[in-house]
């Protein structure tokens, strides 16, 4: 309604017809934005697929990272948070396996969400918007992994920030930022003019 009023007041043409081929609201341009959203969700799904693959095929490498973070063996000497350290191997396994399951969940949801976006790509704006639901859930699960598991639990509870050797906060911030940008892009509304 407001958009239509602005069009009439400022004589902005509607987003339809062959004359609007290169207009920002043209179908071609809007399909490009939809395809970009879909591609970014698939890119996150691919990232998580490789992450799960690496953790499954080279289990020990990242397990050592988790183990050292939980044992807090490279934090500042004499810090008063050492009572938080978990030195039992069973806890290391539980934490590491839960991370792999979390990654698998994000991977599955992002692949599923990307496929739903692909199916709705040429539909109307309402159908494309509804198709975003699984992608938004998958990207949120991915964001929560970096925020909760790495930055909050690893970084603050187990004082990972104090370690020069076993510190994954830089990667966590980078991935939180990348996935956050993808989520913001996907969440942008699709108007009917973009159908």
N, CA and C atoms as an extended XYZ file, in Angstrom:
585
Properties=species:S:1:pos:R:3:atomname:S:1:resname:S:1:resid:I:1 pbc="F F F"
N         0.821       -1.178        0.000 N   UNK     1
C         0.000        0.000        0.000 CA  UNK     1
C         0.871        1.250        0.000 C   UNK     1
N         1.801        1.355        0.963 N   UNK     2
C         2.681        2.510        1.061 CA  UNK     2
C         3.559        2.621       -0.179 C   UNK     2
N         4.030        1.466       -0.657 N   UNK     3
C         4.870        1.435       -1.848 CA  UNK     3
C         4.098        1.947       -3.063 C   UNK     3
N         2.832        1.529       -3.196 N   UNK     4
C         1.998        1.989       -4.302 CA  UNK     4
C         1.769        3.490       -4.245 C   UNK     4
N         1.560        4.018       -3.035 N   UNK     5
C         1.374        5.463       -2.857 CA  UNK     5
C         2.632        6.209       -3.283 C   UNK     5
N         3.791        5.719       -2.890 N   UNK     6
C         5.050        6.354       -3.293 CA  UNK     6
C         5.236        6.311       -4.806 C   UNK     6
N         4.861        5.184       -5.421 N   UNK     7
C         4.991        5.073       -6.872 CA  UNK     7
C         4.153        6.138       -7.580 C   UNK     7
N         2.911        6.288       -7.109 N   UNK     8
C         2.032        7.277       -7.754 CA  UNK     8
C         2.524        8.694       -7.498 C   UNK     8
N         2.923        8.994       -6.260 N   UNK     9
C         3.346       10.347       -5.897 CA  UNK     9
C         4.603       10.759       -6.640 C   UNK     9
N         5.575        9.855       -6.717 N   UNK    10
C         6.849       10.193       -7.350 CA  UNK    10
C         6.984        9.622       -8.754 C   UNK    10
N         5.902        9.083       -9.280 N   UNK    11
C         5.838        8.550      -10.628 CA  UNK    11
C         6.899        7.468      -10.871 C   UNK    11
N         7.009        6.574       -9.921 N   UNK    12
C         7.930        5.444      -10.052 CA  UNK    12
C         7.168        4.333      -10.755 C   UNK    12
N         7.705        3.792      -11.835 N   UNK    13
C         6.974        2.745      -12.552 CA  UNK    13
C         6.901        1.457      -11.753 C   UNK    13
N         5.842        0.697      -12.010 N   UNK    14
C         5.694       -0.608      -11.374 CA  UNK    14
C         6.756       -1.560      -11.907 C   UNK    14
N         7.021       -2.612      -11.152 N   UNK    15
C         8.070       -3.571      -11.517 CA  UNK    15
C         7.512       -4.684      -12.382 C   UNK    15
N         7.006       -4.363      -13.556 N   UNK    16
C         6.527       -5.411      -14.436 CA  UNK    16
C         6.670       -4.959      -15.877 C   UNK    16
N         6.546       -5.900      -16.773 N   UNK    17
C         6.601       -5.594      -18.194 CA  UNK    17
C         8.016       -5.582      -18.738 C   UNK    17
N         8.140       -5.689      -20.070 N   UNK    18
C         9.451       -5.753      -20.704 CA  UNK    18
C        10.251       -4.468      -20.557 C   UNK    18
N         9.574       -3.327      -20.362 N   UNK    19
C        10.300       -2.066      -20.216 CA  UNK    19
C        11.108       -2.029      -18.927 C   UNK    19
N        10.752       -2.872      -17.977 N   UNK    20
C        11.429       -2.878      -16.678 CA  UNK    20
C        12.546       -3.921      -16.612 C   UNK    20
N        13.027       -4.349      -17.724 N   UNK    21
C        14.018       -5.433      -17.776 CA  UNK    21
C        15.234       -5.185      -16.886 C   UNK    21
N        15.723       -3.955      -16.843 N   UNK    22
C        16.925       -3.659      -16.071 CA  UNK    22
C        16.628       -2.875      -14.803 C   UNK    22
N        15.384       -2.770      -14.469 N   UNK    23
C        14.993       -2.097      -13.230 CA  UNK    23
C        15.406       -2.973      -12.043 C   UNK    23
N        15.804       -2.346      -10.915 N   UNK    24
C        16.226       -3.154       -9.760 CA  UNK    24
C        15.186       -4.160       -9.282 C   UNK    24
N        13.906       -3.866       -9.530 N   UNK    25
C        12.853       -4.781       -9.092 CA  UNK    25
C        12.455       -5.775      -10.175 C   UNK    25
N        13.202       -5.799      -11.268 N   UNK    26
C        12.815       -6.698      -12.351 CA  UNK    26
C        12.915       -8.141      -11.904 C   UNK    26
N        12.171       -8.998      -12.573 N   UNK    27
C        12.164      -10.428      -12.235 CA  UNK    27
C        13.569      -11.019      -12.303 C   UNK    27
N        14.334      -10.623      -13.326 N   UNK    28
C        15.685      -11.169      -13.475 CA  UNK    28
C        16.570      -10.794      -12.294 C   UNK    28
N        16.514       -9.518      -11.884 N   UNK    29
C        17.334       -9.083      -10.758 CA  UNK    29
C        16.887       -9.738       -9.454 C   UNK    29
N        15.587       -9.874       -9.291 N   UNK    30
C        15.072      -10.475       -8.067 CA  UNK    30
C        15.359      -11.971       -8.020 C   UNK    30
N        15.343      -12.616       -9.166 N   UNK    31
C        15.711      -14.034       -9.201 CA  UNK    31
C        17.181      -14.193       -8.842 C   UNK    31
N        18.000      -13.218       -9.225 N   UNK    32
C        19.418      -13.253       -8.879 CA  UNK    32
C        19.589      -13.175       -7.364 C   UNK    32
N        18.807      -12.318       -6.711 N   UNK    33
C        18.880      -12.214       -5.246 CA  UNK    33
C        18.434      -13.517       -4.582 C   UNK    33
N        17.393      -14.107       -5.099 N   UNK    34
C        16.933      -15.390       -4.552 CA  UNK    34
C        18.002      -16.464       -4.753 C   UNK    34
N        18.579      -16.489       -5.940 N   UNK    35
C        19.633      -17.478       -6.218 CA  UNK    35
C        20.838      -17.243       -5.309 C   UNK    35
N        21.141      -15.985       -5.009 N   UNK    36
C        22.253      -15.671       -4.105 CA  UNK    36
C        21.967      -16.207       -2.697 C   UNK    36
N        20.738      -16.029       -2.230 N   UNK    37
C        20.355      -16.552       -0.912 CA  UNK    37
C        20.493      -18.067       -0.879 C   UNK    37
N        19.996      -18.710       -1.927 N   UNK    38
C        20.068      -20.163       -2.013 CA  UNK    38
C        21.536      -20.628       -2.046 C   UNK    38
N        22.355      -19.968       -2.859 N   UNK    39
C        23.765      -20.353       -2.993 CA  UNK    39
C        24.511      -20.202       -1.672 C   UNK    39
N        24.206      -19.159       -0.931 N   UNK    40
C        24.888      -18.955        0.355 CA  UNK    40
C        24.502      -20.041        1.366 C   UNK    40
N        23.261      -20.452        1.359 N   UNK    41
C        22.836      -21.540        2.256 CA  UNK    41
C        23.550      -22.834        1.861 C   UNK    41
N        23.621      -23.110        0.564 N   UNK    42
C        24.351      -24.304        0.100 CA  UNK    42
C        25.838      -24.213        0.455 C   UNK    42
N        26.411      -23.008        0.401 N   UNK    43
C        27.829      -22.838        0.757 CA  UNK    43
C        28.072      -23.171        2.228 C   UNK    43
N        27.163      -22.733        3.097 N   UNK    44
C        27.286      -23.072        4.523 CA  UNK    44
C        27.116      -24.581        4.713 C   UNK    44
N        26.181      -25.178        3.982 N   UNK    45
C        25.983      -26.631        4.060 CA  UNK    45
C        27.246      -27.373        3.634 C   UNK    45
N        27.894      -26.900        2.571 N   UNK    46
C        29.141      -27.514        2.111 CA  UNK    46
C        30.238      -27.378        3.161 C   UNK    46
N        30.341      -26.203        3.767 N   UNK    47
C        31.331      -25.985        4.829 CA  UNK    47
C        31.128      -27.000        5.958 C   UNK    47
N        29.883      -27.152        6.396 N   UNK    48
C        29.609      -28.092        7.486 CA  UNK    48
C        29.821      -29.539        7.057 C   UNK    48
N        29.580      -29.844        5.792 N   UNK    49
C        29.841      -31.191        5.294 CA  UNK    49
C        31.328      -31.514        5.407 C   UNK    49
N        32.173      -30.564        5.006 N   UNK    50
C        33.623      -30.772        5.101 CA  UNK    50
C        34.073      -30.819        6.558 C   UNK    50
N        33.451      -30.020        7.400 N   UNK    51
C        33.778      -30.022        8.832 CA  UNK    51
C        33.475      -31.385        9.448 C   UNK    51
N        32.298      -31.925        9.154 N   UNK    52
C        31.918      -33.240        9.673 CA  UNK    52
C        32.830      -34.318        9.094 C   UNK    52
N        33.115      -34.226        7.794 N   UNK    53
C        34.011      -35.191        7.144 CA  UNK    53
C        35.392      -35.182        7.798 C   UNK    53
N        35.946      -33.992        8.015 N   UNK    54
C        37.267      -33.881        8.650 CA  UNK    54
C        37.262      -34.449       10.063 C   UNK    54
N        36.225      -34.132       10.817 N   UNK    55
C        36.161      -34.626       12.197 CA  UNK    55
C        35.971      -36.135       12.255 C   UNK    55
N        35.310      -36.694       11.253 N   UNK    56
C        35.097      -38.149       11.232 CA  UNK    56
C        36.328      -38.888       10.722 C   UNK    56
N        37.013      -38.335        9.721 N   UNK    57
C        38.154      -39.038        9.127 CA  UNK    57
C        39.476      -38.736        9.825 C   UNK    57
N        39.552      -37.608       10.510 N   UNK    58
C        40.760      -37.260       11.269 CA  UNK    58
C        40.338      -36.924       12.700 C   UNK    58
N        39.704      -37.898       13.304 N   UNK    59
C        39.074      -37.724       14.618 CA  UNK    59
C        40.041      -37.150       15.658 C   UNK    59
N        41.258      -37.663       15.682 N   UNK    60
C        42.194      -37.326       16.752 CA  UNK    60
C        42.651      -35.868       16.729 C   UNK    60
N        42.785      -35.268       15.563 N   UNK    61
C        43.302      -33.891       15.501 CA  UNK    61
C        42.429      -32.920       16.283 C   UNK    61
N        41.151      -32.869       15.958 N   UNK    62
C        40.272      -31.942       16.663 CA  UNK    62
C        39.905      -32.448       18.062 C   UNK    62
N        39.978      -33.755       18.259 N   UNK    63
C        39.763      -34.282       19.610 CA  UNK    63
C        40.831      -33.728       20.551 C   UNK    63
N        42.074      -33.650       20.078 N   UNK    64
C        43.161      -33.102       20.907 CA  UNK    64
C        42.884      -31.649       21.263 C   UNK    64
N        42.335      -30.904       20.319 N   UNK    65
C        41.978      -29.512       20.587 CA  UNK    65
C        40.951      -29.442       21.722 C   UNK    65
N        39.883      -30.230       21.595 N   UNK    66
C        38.830      -30.238       22.619 CA  UNK    66
C        39.407      -30.687       23.960 C   UNK    66
N        40.224      -31.703       23.949 N   UNK    67
C        40.815      -32.245       25.176 CA  UNK    67
C        41.636      -31.191       25.904 C   UNK    67
N        42.488      -30.486       25.175 N   UNK    68
C        43.344      -29.464       25.812 CA  UNK    68
C        42.540      -28.271       26.304 C   UNK    68
N        41.503      -27.887       25.565 N   UNK    69
C        40.652      -26.788       26.038 CA  UNK    69
C        39.971      -27.175       27.340 C   UNK    69
N        39.418      -28.390       27.395 N   UNK    70
C        38.711      -28.831       28.600 CA  UNK    70
C        39.652      -29.026       29.787 C   UNK    70
N        40.885      -29.465       29.542 N   UNK    71
C        41.849      -29.647       30.630 CA  UNK    71
C        42.453      -28.317       31.069 C   UNK    71
N        42.304      -27.279       30.250 N   UNK    72
C        42.834      -25.947       30.550 CA  UNK    72
C        44.330      -25.989       30.833 C   UNK    72
N        45.043      -26.880       30.148 N   UNK    73
C        46.463      -27.078       30.455 CA  UNK    73
C        47.392      -26.045       29.822 C   UNK    73
N        46.842      -25.132       29.034 N   UNK    74
C        47.701      -24.094       28.463 CA  UNK    74
C        47.179      -22.688       28.780 C   UNK    74
N        46.345      -22.594       29.820 N   UNK    75
C        45.881      -21.282       30.267 CA  UNK    75
C        46.964      -20.646       31.128 C   UNK    75
N        46.730      -19.415       31.553 N   UNK    76
C        47.728      -18.705       32.345 CA  UNK    76
C        48.068      -19.498       33.608 C   UNK    76
N        49.350      -19.620       33.931 N   UNK    77
C        49.734      -20.350       35.148 CA  UNK    77
C        49.160      -19.674       36.401 C   UNK    77
N        48.660      -20.487       37.294 N   UNK    78
C        48.155      -19.975       38.569 CA  UNK    78
C        46.811      -19.262       38.482 C   UNK    78
N        46.085      -19.398       37.366 N   UNK    79
C        44.782      -18.712       37.310 CA  UNK    79
C        43.804      -19.402       38.256 C   UNK    79
N        42.847      -18.650       38.730 N   UNK    80
C        41.923      -19.166       39.748 CA  UNK    80
C        40.737      -19.920       39.157 C   UNK    80
N        40.730      -20.116       37.856 N   UNK    81
C        39.628      -20.831       37.227 CA  UNK    81
C        39.931      -22.293       36.966 C   UNK    81
N        41.065      -22.784       37.436 N   UNK    82
C        41.458      -24.165       37.140 CA  UNK    82
C        40.511      -25.207       37.743 C   UNK    82
N        39.699      -24.819       38.701 N   UNK    83
C        38.735      -25.768       39.273 CA  UNK    83
C        37.704      -26.210       38.224 C   UNK    83
N        37.589      -25.443       37.126 N   UNK    84
C        36.639      -25.778       36.065 CA  UNK    84
C        37.156      -26.875       35.137 C   UNK    84
N        38.426      -27.137       35.158 N   UNK    85
C        39.040      -28.080       34.211 CA  UNK    85
C        38.420      -29.472       34.324 C   UNK    85
N        38.257      -30.109       33.167 N   UNK    86
C        37.760      -31.484       33.099 CA  UNK    86
C        38.900      -32.358       32.585 C   UNK    86
N        39.412      -33.212       33.447 N   UNK    87
C        40.563      -34.031       33.084 CA  UNK    87
C        40.205      -35.466       32.724 C   UNK    87
N        38.946      -35.853       32.887 N   UNK    88
C        38.532      -37.216       32.587 CA  UNK    88
C        38.306      -37.378       31.077 C   UNK    88
N        38.939      -38.381       30.462 N   UNK    89
C        38.772      -38.615       29.020 CA  UNK    89
C        37.315      -38.827       28.598 C   UNK    89
N        36.491      -39.366       29.479 N   UNK    90
C        35.080      -39.573       29.126 CA  UNK    90
C        34.398      -38.241       28.814 C   UNK    90
N        34.705      -37.207       29.588 N   UNK    91
C        34.136      -35.882       29.331 CA  UNK    91
C        34.635      -35.321       28.001 C   UNK    91
N        35.896      -35.579       27.680 N   UNK    92
C        36.450      -35.105       26.408 CA  UNK    92
C        35.694      -35.729       25.236 C   UNK    92
N        35.435      -37.034       25.336 N   UNK    93
C        34.697      -37.736       24.285 CA  UNK    93
C        33.279      -37.198       24.155 C   UNK    93
N        32.615      -36.993       25.287 N   UNK    94
C        31.233      -36.491       25.278 CA  UNK    94
C        31.174      -35.114       24.609 C   UNK    94
N        32.079      -34.230       24.999 N   UNK    95
C        32.084      -32.890       24.413 CA  UNK    95
C        32.363      -32.947       22.915 C   UNK    95
N        33.354      -33.733       22.528 N   UNK    96
C        33.734      -33.790       21.122 CA  UNK    96
C        32.631      -34.413       20.266 C   UNK    96
N        32.049      -35.500       20.734 N   UNK    97
C        30.965      -36.134       19.978 CA  UNK    97
C        29.744      -35.218       19.893 C   UNK    97
N        29.476      -34.462       20.943 N   UNK    98
C        28.337      -33.538       20.895 CA  UNK    98
C        28.590      -32.427       19.879 C   UNK    98
N        29.836      -31.994       19.737 N   UNK    99
C        30.159      -31.003       18.709 CA  UNK    99
C        29.938      -31.572       17.304 C   UNK    99
N        30.352      -32.818       17.099 N   UNK   100
C        30.172      -33.451       15.789 CA  UNK   100
C        28.682      -33.595       15.474 C   UNK   100
N        27.891      -34.000       16.452 N   UNK   101
C        26.441      -34.122       16.245 CA  UNK   101
C        25.835      -32.754       15.937 C   UNK   101
N        26.275      -31.725       16.639 N   UNK   102
C        25.798      -30.361       16.415 CA  UNK   102
C        26.129      -29.926       14.981 C   UNK   102
N        27.353      -30.206       14.536 N   UNK   103
C        27.760      -29.886       13.169 CA  UNK   103
C        26.922      -30.656       12.144 C   UNK   103
N        26.653      -31.928       12.441 N   UNK   104
C        25.837      -32.735       11.523 CA  UNK   104
C        24.421      -32.179       11.416 C   UNK   104
N        23.869      -31.747       12.536 N   UNK   105
C        22.533      -31.162       12.525 CA  UNK   105
C        22.507      -29.900       11.669 C   UNK   105
N        23.498      -29.009       11.855 N   UNK   106
C        23.579      -27.790       11.043 CA  UNK   106
C        23.733      -28.141        9.565 C   UNK   106
N        24.560      -29.133        9.271 N   UNK   107
C        24.788      -29.562        7.888 CA  UNK   107
C        23.486      -30.043        7.242 C   UNK   107
N        22.786      -30.934        7.923 N   UNK   108
C        21.545      -31.501        7.378 CA  UNK   108
C        20.495      -30.408        7.166 C   UNK   108
N        20.347      -29.540        8.158 N   UNK   109
C        19.344      -28.472        8.043 CA  UNK   109
C        19.674      -27.500        6.910 C   UNK   109
N        20.957      -27.198        6.726 N   UNK   110
C        21.328      -26.269        5.653 CA  UNK   110
C        21.152      -26.905        4.274 C   UNK   110
N        21.505      -28.190        4.117 N   UNK   111
C        21.242      -28.856        2.837 CA  UNK   111
C        19.736      -28.899        2.557 C   UNK   111
N        18.966      -29.279        3.559 N   UNK   112
C        17.518      -29.353        3.416 CA  UNK   112
C        16.941      -27.974        3.095 C   UNK   112
N        17.399      -26.954        3.838 N   UNK   113
C        16.930      -25.593        3.603 CA  UNK   113
C        17.289      -25.095        2.212 C   UNK   113
N        18.510      -25.393        1.757 N   UNK   114
C        18.921      -24.995        0.417 CA  UNK   114
C        18.070      -25.653       -0.655 C   UNK   114
N        17.745      -26.933       -0.451 N   UNK   115
C        16.884      -27.636       -1.412 CA  UNK   115
C        15.473      -27.042       -1.449 C   UNK   115
N        14.969      -26.671       -0.291 N   UNK   116
C        13.635      -26.036       -0.254 CA  UNK   116
C        13.658      -24.695       -0.979 C   UNK   116
N        14.744      -23.938       -0.818 N   UNK   117
C        14.858      -22.662       -1.530 CA  UNK   117
C        14.945      -22.896       -3.038 C   UNK   117
N        15.679      -23.936       -3.428 N   UNK   118
C        15.807      -24.259       -4.859 CA  UNK   118
C        14.448      -24.600       -5.458 C   UNK   118
N        13.634      -25.349       -4.725 N   UNK   119
C        12.303      -25.729       -5.224 CA  UNK   119
C        11.371      -24.519       -5.346 C   UNK   119
N        11.542      -23.547       -4.452 N   UNK   120
C        10.654      -22.377       -4.434 CA  UNK   120
C        11.227      -21.190       -5.213 C   UNK   120
N        12.377      -21.371       -5.813 N   UNK   121
C        13.093      -20.268       -6.463 CA  UNK   121
C        12.230      -19.483       -7.441 C   UNK   121
N        11.459      -20.157       -8.263 N   UNK   122
C        10.666      -19.490       -9.301 CA  UNK   122
C         9.211      -19.254       -8.882 C   UNK   122
N         8.884      -19.566       -7.643 N   UNK   123
C         7.523      -19.349       -7.157 CA  UNK   123
C         7.280      -17.909       -6.766 C   UNK   123
N         6.123      -17.650       -6.180 N   UNK   124
C         5.839      -16.280       -5.750 CA  UNK   124
C         6.609      -15.969       -4.466 C   UNK   124
N         6.586      -14.690       -4.081 N   UNK   125
C         7.371      -14.235       -2.928 CA  UNK   125
C         6.949      -14.938       -1.644 C   UNK   125
N         5.657      -15.170       -1.498 N   UNK   126
C         5.156      -15.826       -0.294 CA  UNK   126
C         5.687      -17.258       -0.180 C   UNK   126
N         5.681      -17.983       -1.291 N   UNK   127
C         6.186      -19.366       -1.282 CA  UNK   127
C         7.679      -19.392       -1.002 C   UNK   127
N         8.428      -18.464       -1.588 N   UNK   128
C         9.875      -18.417       -1.351 CA  UNK   128
C        10.160      -18.074        0.106 C   UNK   128
N         9.381      -17.148        0.651 N   UNK   129
C         9.568      -16.770        2.054 CA  UNK   129
C         9.301      -17.959        2.984 C   UNK   129
N         8.247      -18.714        2.717 N   UNK   130
C         7.946      -19.902        3.533 CA  UNK   130
C         9.058      -20.940        3.421 C   UNK   130
N         9.675      -21.022        2.251 N   UNK   131
C        10.740      -22.007        2.037 CA  UNK   131
C        12.003      -21.677        2.831 C   UNK   131
N        12.112      -20.458        3.329 N   UNK   132
C        13.300      -20.031        4.085 CA  UNK   132
C        13.361      -20.628        5.488 C   UNK   132
N        12.262      -21.103        5.994 N   UNK   133
C        12.162      -21.523        7.399 CA  UNK   133
C        13.272      -22.486        7.817 C   UNK   133
N        13.478      -23.550        7.071 N   UNK   134
C        14.484      -24.552        7.438 CA  UNK   134
C        15.885      -23.959        7.339 C   UNK   134
N        16.120      -23.118        6.332 N   UNK   135
C        17.424      -22.456        6.198 CA  UNK   135
C        17.711      -21.581        7.414 C   UNK   135
N        16.709      -20.832        7.834 N   UNK   136
C        16.884      -19.958        9.002 CA  UNK   136
C        17.177      -20.795       10.245 C   UNK   136
N        16.479      -21.913       10.404 N   UNK   137
C        16.745      -22.794       11.551 CA  UNK   137
C        18.149      -23.355       11.467 C   UNK   137
N        18.563      -23.844       10.298 N   UNK   138
C        19.900      -24.402       10.126 CA  UNK   138
C        20.995      -23.387       10.392 C   UNK   138
N        20.832      -22.178        9.865 N   UNK   139
C        21.831      -21.128       10.081 CA  UNK   139
C        21.869      -20.702       11.549 C   UNK   139
N        20.724      -20.701       12.203 N   UNK   140
C        20.686      -20.361       13.626 CA  UNK   140
C        21.385      -21.433       14.460 C   UNK   140
N        21.160      -22.695       14.130 N   UNK   141
C        21.873      -23.796       14.812 CA  UNK   141
C        23.379      -23.633       14.631 C   UNK   141
N        23.796      -23.267       13.424 N   UNK   142
C        25.217      -23.064       13.146 CA  UNK   142
C        25.770      -21.883       13.953 C   UNK   142
N        25.026      -20.786       13.987 N   UNK   143
C        25.460      -19.621       14.770 CA  UNK   143
C        25.588      -19.957       16.251 C   UNK   143
N        24.602      -20.688       16.763 N   UNK   144
C        24.629      -21.042       18.179 CA  UNK   144
C        25.835      -21.915       18.529 C   UNK   144
N        26.261      -22.770       17.595 N   UNK   145
C        27.436      -23.603       17.862 CA  UNK   145
C        28.655      -22.733       18.133 C   UNK   145
N        28.878      -21.748       17.257 N   UNK   146
C        30.061      -20.899       17.433 CA  UNK   146
C        29.928      -20.001       18.660 C   UNK   146
N        28.729      -19.476       18.899 N   UNK   147
C        28.531      -18.580       20.036 CA  UNK   147
C        28.544      -19.320       21.367 C   UNK   147
N        27.806      -20.420       21.448 N   UNK   148
C        27.681      -21.126       22.725 CA  UNK   148
C        28.884      -22.038       22.984 C   UNK   148
N        29.163      -22.954       22.047 N   UNK   149
C        30.207      -23.961       22.296 CA  UNK   149
C        31.602      -23.357       22.315 C   UNK   149
N        31.907      -22.488       21.347 N   UNK   150
C        33.282      -21.989       21.244 CA  UNK   150
C        33.512      -20.691       22.013 C   UNK   150
N        32.695      -19.679       21.766 N   UNK   151
C        32.950      -18.388       22.401 CA  UNK   151
C        32.535      -18.356       23.872 C   UNK   151
N        31.423      -19.009       24.209 N   UNK   152
C        30.945      -18.950       25.588 CA  UNK   152
C        31.551      -20.053       26.452 C   UNK   152
N        31.287      -21.310       26.114 N   UNK   153
C        31.772      -22.415       26.950 CA  UNK   153
C        33.292      -22.556       26.840 C   UNK   153
N        33.796      -22.707       25.616 N   UNK   154
C        35.244      -22.856       25.446 CA  UNK   154
C        36.003      -21.601       25.806 C   UNK   154
N        35.552      -20.462       25.269 N   UNK   155
C        36.285      -19.213       25.451 CA  UNK   155
C        36.232      -18.654       26.850 C   UNK   155
N        35.058      -18.644       27.456 N   UNK   156
C        34.920      -18.011       28.767 CA  UNK   156
C        34.932      -19.001       29.932 C   UNK   156
N        34.193      -20.100       29.818 N   UNK   157
C        34.159      -21.038       30.941 CA  UNK   157
C        35.485      -21.770       31.093 C   UNK   157
N        36.022      -22.278       29.979 N   UNK   158
C        37.293      -22.997       30.034 CA  UNK   158
C        38.485      -22.095       29.694 C   UNK   158
N        38.263      -20.796       29.653 N   UNK   159
C        39.304      -19.774       29.484 CA  UNK   159
C        40.210      -20.021       28.282 C   UNK   159
N        39.614      -20.467       27.188 N   UNK   160
C        40.379      -20.735       25.980 CA  UNK   160
C        41.129      -19.494       25.508 C   UNK   160
N        40.602      -18.311       25.807 N   UNK   161
C        41.244      -17.066       25.376 CA  UNK   161
C        42.635      -16.902       25.969 C   UNK   161
N        42.935      -17.588       27.065 N   UNK   162
C        44.247      -17.479       27.693 CA  UNK   162
C        45.306      -18.333       26.992 C   UNK   162
N        44.886      -19.258       26.169 N   UNK   163
C        45.821      -20.188       25.530 CA  UNK   163
C        46.355      -19.631       24.215 C   UNK   163
N        47.655      -19.709       24.039 N   UNK   164
C        48.259      -19.314       22.765 CA  UNK   164
C        48.184      -20.460       21.758 C   UNK   164
N        48.202      -21.688       22.244 N   UNK   165
C        48.247      -22.861       21.372 CA  UNK   165
C        46.859      -23.414       21.041 C   UNK   165
N        45.978      -23.519       22.041 N   UNK   166
C        44.664      -24.147       21.854 CA  UNK   166
C        43.546      -23.117       21.946 C   UNK   166
N        43.586      -22.118       21.075 N   UNK   167
C        42.607      -21.037       21.101 CA  UNK   167
C        41.872      -20.994       19.764 C   UNK   167
N        40.602      -21.325       19.783 N   UNK   168
C        39.804      -21.332       18.562 CA  UNK   168
C        38.883      -20.136       18.447 C   UNK   168
N        39.121      -19.094       19.238 N   UNK   169
C        38.201      -17.962       19.218 CA  UNK   169
C        38.244      -17.177       17.917 C   UNK   169
N        39.413      -17.065       17.298 N   UNK   170
C        39.502      -16.328       16.039 CA  UNK   170
C        38.659      -17.001       14.952 C   UNK   170
N        38.760      -18.317       14.869 N   UNK   171
C        37.949      -19.070       13.902 CA  UNK   171
C        36.468      -18.937       14.257 C   UNK   171
N        36.156      -19.020       15.545 N   UNK   172
C        34.757      -18.931       15.975 CA  UNK   172
C        34.152      -17.577       15.604 C   UNK   172
N        34.890      -16.499       15.833 N   UNK   173
C        34.387      -15.162       15.493 CA  UNK   173
C        34.214      -15.047       13.979 C   UNK   173
N        35.187      -15.552       13.229 N   UNK   174
C        35.097      -15.493       11.764 CA  UNK   174
C        33.866      -16.243       11.262 C   UNK   174
N        33.664      -17.464       11.756 N   UNK   175
C        32.533      -18.270       11.295 CA  UNK   175
C        31.204      -17.699       11.787 C   UNK   175
N        31.178      -17.176       13.004 N   UNK   176
C        29.956      -16.541       13.500 CA  UNK   176
C        29.585      -15.360       12.605 C   UNK   176
N        30.580      -14.582       12.203 N   UNK   177
C        30.345      -13.425       11.341 CA  UNK   177
C        29.849      -13.852        9.960 C   UNK   177
N        30.526      -14.815        9.344 N   UNK   178
C        30.140      -15.277        8.009 CA  UNK   178
C        28.727      -15.833        8.012 C   UNK   178
N        28.437      -16.719        8.953 N   UNK   179
C        27.105      -17.337        9.001 CA  UNK   179
C        26.044      -16.302        9.374 C   UNK   179
N        26.410      -15.355       10.240 N   UNK   180
C        25.477      -14.283       10.592 CA  UNK   180
C        25.104      -13.434        9.390 C   UNK   180
N        26.080      -13.137        8.536 N   UNK   181
C        25.804      -12.366        7.326 CA  UNK   181
C        24.891      -13.153        6.392 C   UNK   181
N        25.151      -14.451        6.266 N   UNK   182
C        24.296      -15.295        5.420 CA  UNK   182
C        22.869      -15.306        5.967 C   UNK   182
N        22.734      -15.440        7.287 N   UNK   183
C        21.394      -15.443        7.891 CA  UNK   183
C        20.683      -14.118        7.631 C   UNK   183
N        21.379      -12.999        7.771 N   UNK   184
C        20.764      -11.698        7.500 CA  UNK   184
C        20.329      -11.578        6.043 C   UNK   184
N        21.145      -12.080        5.129 N   UNK   185
C        20.784      -12.052        3.707 CA  UNK   185
C        19.536      -12.894        3.443 C   UNK   185
N        19.527      -14.112        3.963 N   UNK   186
C        18.399      -15.005        3.741 CA  UNK   186
C        17.125      -14.449        4.359 C   UNK   186
N        17.233      -13.822        5.505 N   UNK   187
C        16.055      -13.313        6.214 CA  UNK   187
C        15.444      -12.075        5.567 C   UNK   187
N        16.170      -11.429        4.651 N   UNK   188
C        15.607      -10.245        3.979 CA  UNK   188
C        14.308      -10.635        3.283 C   UNK   188
N        13.278       -9.784        3.426 N   UNK   189
C        11.982      -10.123        2.830 CA  UNK   189
C        12.016      -10.106        1.300 C   UNK   189
N        11.147      -10.884        0.723 N   UNK   190
C        10.981      -10.947       -0.727 CA  UNK   190
C         9.599      -10.394       -1.036 C   UNK   190
N         9.557       -9.226       -1.681 N   UNK   191
C         8.272       -8.600       -2.009 CA  UNK   191
C         7.653       -9.285       -3.216 C   UNK   191
N         6.359       -9.078       -3.398 N   UNK   192
C         5.666       -9.682       -4.551 CA  UNK   192
C         6.258       -9.206       -5.869 C   UNK   192
N         6.804       -7.980       -5.880 N   UNK   193
C         7.413       -7.463       -7.095 CA  UNK   193
C         8.595       -8.333       -7.509 C   UNK   193
N         9.144       -9.096       -6.535 N   UNK   194
C        10.322       -9.902       -6.801 CA  UNK   194
C         9.945      -11.300       -7.293 C   UNK   194
N         8.663      -11.558       -7.455 N   UNK   195
C         8.245      -12.887       -7.865 CA  UNK   195
C         8.664      -13.179       -9.288 C   UNK   195
